[in-house]
Amino acid sequence: IIIITEPYFNFSSIQESMNEILFEEYQFQSALRINAGSLSAHHYFTSKPSELCCLVVDSGFSFTHIVPYCRSKKLKEGIRRINVGGKLLTNHLKEIISYRQLHVMDETYVINQVKEDVCYVSQQFYKDMEIAQMKGEENTVMRDYVLPDFSAIKKGFCKPREEMVFSGKYKTGEQTLRLANERFAVPEMLFHPSDIGIQEMGIPEAIADSVQSLPEEMHPHFYQNIVLTGGNLLFPGFRERLEAELRSLVPAHLPVNVFLPENPVCYSWEGGKLLAHSPDYDEMVVMREDYEENGHIVCEEKFDI
């Protein structure tokens, strides 16, 4: 048995190749091809059986998707994609650091770690910008990040605030990066991709646009059940900022509730685990005998991708 996730609106040629690999090459007895968002929605509906609708925000390595679900079925007309993901944020941080301090264009893995360790989502962007321009200890945004040398220091880390030297250099031979406004300017691209010339909506507008395209009586249900999944949503402050920005876009009489799971990275995986044990599972999968008898058509009918 295998459950495998694939992107929304995947090309049928890729889907057919995937069927062949699963059933013919690897000889699985049964397979289920599904979107990661559908697994997250299943997880959410399992934990809150009284809810009928939810809106999954899935922000991963390459893209961010906003997908509305009603009774576990995705509403295709409401799906929105933003071409901003973790890879773009890491690459942007590499460019900023290479331009300002140290050539790190070849150090994707290290800079990705820097991003995960020190970046956060600002609640008041312009106020934080002002703080980041201050000198010395008044600059509460500034952090020094010690880079790994892969012999004594295996993994980079952020220097504790009390150990930071504000004037002059560190005595030790450690190689450090000094980060100020980069810490919040990089995740800001999830809210304003136009900051770096990507002419697309940020996540709050895309959510509002997605809900707007759906029947009006469903709007309150979607705004009350926004589920965050994917690695980018681990930035501190993301949930609070998204809720605040949505509040200004959504009509005042509608409540807004954004749910951030304990582990947004594994949330859809856990949903898949729950789905495998649910009574609906047997209805959704394609058995190998079925595939051998009817070919790709049986997968097309069963897998609503």
Secondary structure as GFF3:
##gff-version 3
##sequence-region A 1 305
A	DSSP	beta_strand	2	5	.	.	.	ID=ss1
A	DSSP	alpha_helix	12	20	.	.	.	ID=ss2
A	DSSP	pi_helix	21	25	.	.	.	ID=ss3
A	DSSP	beta_strand	30	34	.	.	.	ID=ss4
A	DSSP	alpha_helix	36	47	.	.	.	ID=ss5
A	DSSP	beta_strand	53	59	.	.	.	ID=ss6
A	DSSP	beta_strand	64	70	.	.	.	ID=ss7
A	DSSP	beta_strand	73	74	.	.	.	ID=ss8
A	DSSP	three_ten_helix	76	78	.	.	.	ID=ss9
A	DSSP	beta_strand	80	82	.	.	.	ID=ss10
A	DSSP	alpha_helix	86	100	.	.	.	ID=ss11
A	DSSP	alpha_helix	108	118	.	.	.	ID=ss12
A	DSSP	alpha_helix	125	132	.	.	.	ID=ss13
A	DSSP	three_ten_helix	136	138	.	.	.	ID=ss14
A	DSSP	beta_strand	143	146	.	.	.	ID=ss15
A	DSSP	beta_strand	157	158	.	.	.	ID=ss16
A	DSSP	three_ten_helix	161	163	.	.	.	ID=ss17
A	DSSP	beta_strand	176	179	.	.	.	ID=ss18
A	DSSP	alpha_helix	182	185	.	.	.	ID=ss19
A	DSSP	three_ten_helix	187	190	.	.	.	ID=ss20
A	DSSP	three_ten_helix	193	196	.	.	.	ID=ss21
A	DSSP	alpha_helix	203	212	.	.	.	ID=ss22
A	DSSP	three_ten_helix	216	218	.	.	.	ID=ss23
A	DSSP	alpha_helix	219	224	.	.	.	ID=ss24
A	DSSP	beta_strand	226	229	.	.	.	ID=ss25
A	DSSP	three_ten_helix	231	234	.	.	.	ID=ss26
A	DSSP	alpha_helix	238	249	.	.	.	ID=ss27
A	DSSP	beta_strand	258	259	.	.	.	ID=ss28
A	DSSP	alpha_helix	267	276	.	.	.	ID=ss29
A	DSSP	alpha_helix	281	284	.	.	.	ID=ss30
A	DSSP	beta_strand	286	287	.	.	.	ID=ss31
A	DSSP	alpha_helix	288	294	.	.	.	ID=ss32
A	DSSP	alpha_helix	296	302	.	.	.	ID=ss33
###
